[in-house]
Amino acid sequence: MKPGDIQNIIGADLEAVKDLVRSRLSSSVRLLQDVNESLLESGGKMARPSLCLLMARACGDVAEDTRRFAAGVELLHNSTLLHDDVADAADFRRGVPTVRSLYGPVPAVLVGDFWLARSLDLILESGHRNWALKAFSKTLVDLSEGEMLQQQKAFQCDTTEEDYLRIIYCKTASLFELSCRAAAVSVDASPQVTDAAGAYGRALGIAFQIKDDILDYTGGDIGKPSGLDLAERKITLPLLGALRSSGEEKAVREMLRSLPEHPENRAAISGFVSRHGGIDYARKALHSYIGAALAALSFLPESEERTALEEFAHLNEIREK
């Protein structure tokens, strides 16, 4: 399947989701409207709504609730990015100035709140509102806990692999899981199929984040400068893999703790990861989670949508951004 084939499958529905997002972000407050329009123009890849639409078609067909959930997930995702940019004092995201850098942290937080509120509006209008309220609420809790745990572990520099997997589930995979599980619920799929959809989204999201963490060491367009995680003392899977095989864990963690005073240690730690097989360790984990995502799809009937979902999983093997 070629990349353009996915657009052919969901193109009309994805445009409807974009229109729904745009309509919900309309505001009579000129500043808010200007910021919203700017964000929509710079736009993201719409990966999560695309997954939601594909999964719904793989389980049945796109329903009105599918489009509501797809738009709701995209609004929720972008609200967290606006808040993250404030927390990280980020000036750019994927080469575009952030709202924080253009307008300041307070407007950025308020715009993020607005997008989150509009997401909640959409799920309250759905025919599956009771399920959706619990599911979206759980994801918000996961996102918040994941960010706080990452902050705690970055300060302490004591992240374990168990910590890391919890963080990336909460911060990244939870939204992928929500997108896919919501798709199945929106078309009234069976509990078995709904669980399989959720398992696919969870494994895909973990693979997606592991790939980003590999690219942070090897170089790639992931929306932020390479090496930023290390500069912020975030211990990700490549470093954890290198620590497992080196016998130098205590010394390396001390180097990590001293990065604010000794930024030159950043290059030394990157070299340590390369020498001790950290990238290969992370790639093995990446392939394992891709395999788990593909296995979850075995519960779905053969279709072009299932093939497209398989391609989504395989994309993490080759993407550089």
N, C-alpha and C positions, 0 to 999 in steps of 0.2 A: 504494500500500500504506500502510495506517495503522499507527502505532506499535504498537497492540495486536495487529496481525496477526503480528508477529515472535514475540510471546509465545505466540500460538496455535500457531505452527510448532514451536517448541523448548521450550515450557513444561515438559512432563513431563521431558524430558532435562535441562533446566537445573536443575530441582528435584533430580534425581538427582545432578547434579554438586555442588550445594550440600550435599546430604546426605553425599556422599563427602568433601568438604572438612571438614565438621564432624566426621565420624567420625575422620579422620586427625589432627585437632587435639586430640582428647581426651587428657587427661593426669591422672595421679594427684597431680601437684603442684598444690596448691590455687591458688597465686598464678598459675601459668601457665594453669590452666584458667579462672580468672576473667578474665584478660586476653584470652585467646582468645575467650571467649564475648562479651566486650564488643566486641571487634573485629568479630565475626561479626554482632552485632546492629546495629552502626552501618553495616556492609556497604558495598560499593561498587556500581557499576553492572553489574559482571560483564560488561563489554564484550568482553574477550578470550575468556572461555569461550563467550560467545554466538556470537562469530565462528567459533570452532572448531566448534561444533555446526552452525551454518548451513552452513559450508563442507563439512563432512562429508556433510551431506544433499544439498548441491549436487553433490558428487562421487560419491555413492553412497547410504550410509545410516549412521546413527550406530552405531558399534560400541563394545564395552567399552573398547577402547583409546582411542577418541575421548573418552569420559568421563574416563578416566585422564589423558589429555593436557590436557583442558580444566581439570580440577581442578589438575593440576600447574602449568600456566601461571598460574592464579589465585594459587596459593600462592607461586610464584616472584615474581610481580608484587608481592604485598603484602609479601613479605620485603624487597624493595628499597625499598618506601615506608617501612617501619619504620627501615631503615638511613639512608635519605635524611633523615628527620626528625631523626635524631641529628646527621648532618653539617651540616644547615641550622639546628640549634637551633630547630626549628619547634614552636610551642606548639599550633597548630591545623592540622587538615587537613579541608577542606570543613566548617568550622564546628564540628568535634568535637575535643575535646582529644586530643593525641597521647599515645601510650604514654610517650614521652620526658618530656612535661610532667607526666604523672600519677605516673610511677614512677621516672623518671630515665633517663639514657642507657644504663647497663649493662643493666637489664632490657629496654629497647627493642632493643638489639643482640642479646641472647640470645633474645628472642621471634622476632626476624627470622631468626636462625639455625635455630630450631626449625621455622619455617614452610618454610625452604629445605630442611631435611633431609626433611621430610614430602613435599615436592615430588619429591625424588630417590627416595624410597621408591616413589612411584606409578609413575615411569617405569621403575624396575627391575622392576616386576611386569608390564610390558607385553610383548606379543608382538613388539614392534618395539624391544626395549630397546637393541640395538646402535646403531641409528639415533638413538634418542631420547637416549642418553647423549652422543653427539657433538653433537647439535643443541642440547640444553639447555646443555651445557658451552660451546659457542660463544656462545650468548646471554649466559651469565654473563660470559664474557670481554668481549663487546661492552658490556654494562652497566657493567662496572668501568672499561674503557678510556674509555668515553664520559664517565663522571663525572670521571675524572682529567683528561681533556683539557679538559673544561669548567672545572674548577678552575684548571688551568694558564693557559688563555686568559683567564679572568676576572682573574687576577692580572696578566697582561701587557697586557690590553686590546688585543690585536692579532688578534682573531678575524677570519678571512676567511670568505667565503661557503662555500668548500670545507670549512673547519673546522666551520662551523655545520652543514652537511649531514651531516658525519660524526658530529658530536655527537648530533644528533637521531635519526639512524639508530640509533646505538648505544643511546641512553638510552630511546627510545620505539618506533621502528619495528621494532627487532629482535624485540621481544615480539609485536607484531602479526604479523610475518612468521612467527615460530615457531608462533603459534596456528593460522594458516591452513595452513602447510606440514604441521604435525603432523596436522591434520584429514585432509588428503589421504592422507598416509602411513597413517593409522589405518584407512582403508577400501581400502588397496592400489590407489590410483589410479595411472594411468600416469605415467611421469616427466614428460611434457609437461604434464599436468594439475597435477601436484604443483608444477612450476616456476611455472605460471600462478597457482596458489593463493598461492605464496610472493611472487610479484611483486605481486599484489593487496594482500596484507598489508603489504608493504614500502611501497608507494605510499600506502596508506590511513594507515599510521602516521606517515609524514612529513607528510601533509596534516593529520592530527590535531594534531601538535605545532606546525605553522605556525599553525593556527587558535588554539591556546592562546597562542602568542606574539603574535598580533594582539590577542587579548582582554586581554593584559597591558598593552597601551597604550590600548585603547578602553574597557576595563571589562567585567567578566564574572565569573561565579562559576566559577572554575577551581580552587578548592580552596586558594587562597592570596591574599593581598592584591594588588590591581592595582599594577603598577609595581615589584614585588619583584625581578624579573629585573634591571631597570635599577639598582635600589638595590644589588644584588650584583655590579654591573659585568658582567653577562652580556650580550653583544652578540648580539641575535637578528635575524631577517630584516627586520623593519620598520626598524631602525636601519641595517642594512647597505644596504638599498635607498636610504635617504635619503643615506647617505654616498656612494653611487655617483654621485649627480646633483648634489651640492652644491659640490664643490671645497673643502670645509671639513674634510676628514677629519682632518688633523693636529690642528687646534684642538679638534674635538669629542672626539677620543680623549684629548686632554690633560684636557679637562673630566671625562671619564669616570674617568680615573685619579685625579683629585682629589676624587672624590665622598666618600670617608671624611672628609676635612677640610672639604669644601664641599658638604653635602647639598642646598643650594639649587640646585646645578647640575642636579639631577634634573629639575626642572620645565623648565629651559631646554633640556635634551636632548629631552624629550618634545615640546616645542614645535617643535624642529628637525625631528623625525621627521614631524610633521604638515605643516609648511611645505614639506618637500621630497619629499612623495609616498611616504614609507616604507610607509604602510599599504596604499596601492594597489599598490605593488611586491610586497608580501607576498601580497596577495589574488590577484594574477596567478599567482604561484607556486603558491598553494593550488589554484587551478582547474586548473593544469597537472597536479598530482599526483592530483587527483580524476579527471581525464581518463585518466591512466595506470592508475589502479585499475580504472576501468570497462573500459578496453581489455583488461586482463588477463582479465576475466570472459568475454570473447568465446570463450575456449577451453572454457567450460562449456555444457552444454545448457540451453535455456530451462526455467525452473522457478520456482516461487514462492520457493524459497530463493535463487536467483540474483537475483531481483527484490529480495529483502530485503537481499542484499549490496550491490546498487546503491544502495538507500536508505541503508545505512550510510555509503557514500561521500558521497552528496549531503548527508547530515546536517551535514557539516563546513562547508557553505556557510551554514547558518542557525543553528547552535547558538550559544547564549550562555553555556554552562557546560560 
